[in-house]
Amino acid sequence: MGDRGTSNYSDMTDFILVGFRVRPELHILLFLLFLLVYAMILLGNVGMMVIIITDPQLNTPMYFFLGNLSFIDLVYSSVIAPKAMSNFWSERKSISYEGCVTQLFLFALFIVTEGFLLAVMAYDRFIAICNPLLYTVQMSTRLCAQLVAGSYFFGCISSILQTSMTFTLSFCASRAIDHFYCDTRPLQRLSCSDLFILRMVSFTLSGLITLPTIIVIVISYLYIVSTVLKIPSTEGRKKAFSTCSSHLGVVSVLYGAVFFMYLTPDTFPELSKVASLCYTLLTPMLNPLIYSLRNKDVKEALNKLLEKKSTIL
């Protein structure tokens, strides 16, 4: 590899985030778009957490999981958006080696954690609809905490493996990452190392993460649909389905964006960046909107909170 003029990862002090290959005058428009979306992410997810914490009626397993989902969305979007926005105004568009490691680690941790948490939320809906009399017993506070902790644990293990293997690669002379944040695939394009083992590990991890979560979600909803269709009244069926529609919307948005991203060939990096936008920024922005617009309890809690504030003022 020496004849290719490679630079070992230990010699790297920083990388260049190329970002979107658009005309310079469009950078201001992109900055404003990112700023608007990020502001909505902050408002929506912080607002959701405040509503859940302050309203005693939302002290249930479903909203405990939803609060964690909002926290995860807030953190991993904050790992990406501020740096991407600052690069629209920077000529160098650099990110330190340590910053790149941190960005990849945190993003991988929270995006995988979200996948497991969505499976947990599907299981929660399965118990609530298929075994309502045992719901409070089976979904105890201890079990809910263990399920969330397990989601974070698997996310952390996956992230450690993915990040450590990525940054033990030897990189070529180029430091330019053709993306708007540090991600595994664009970093691999800079490497002069044999990528076979890394790709096998990545493929195995993806399978171990994606398959179990999708299986849990699909099986849970098969039982839910079967149970709901047995409810005699139309109103009862509608009410039961309404408790699941928000979760299904969130699952569809996240997994649709992720599959689109990873099914996009490396020969279309710009399309890959657009797909990345869907789950790095659009998903965290849409999740609180989906739950607030389609959830009666959240809307009522929000109205009570606004009324309380207006009374104080």
Order of alpha helices (4+ residues) and beta strands (2+ residues): beta-alpha-alpha-beta-alpha-alpha-alpha-beta-alpha-alpha-alpha-alpha-alpha-alpha
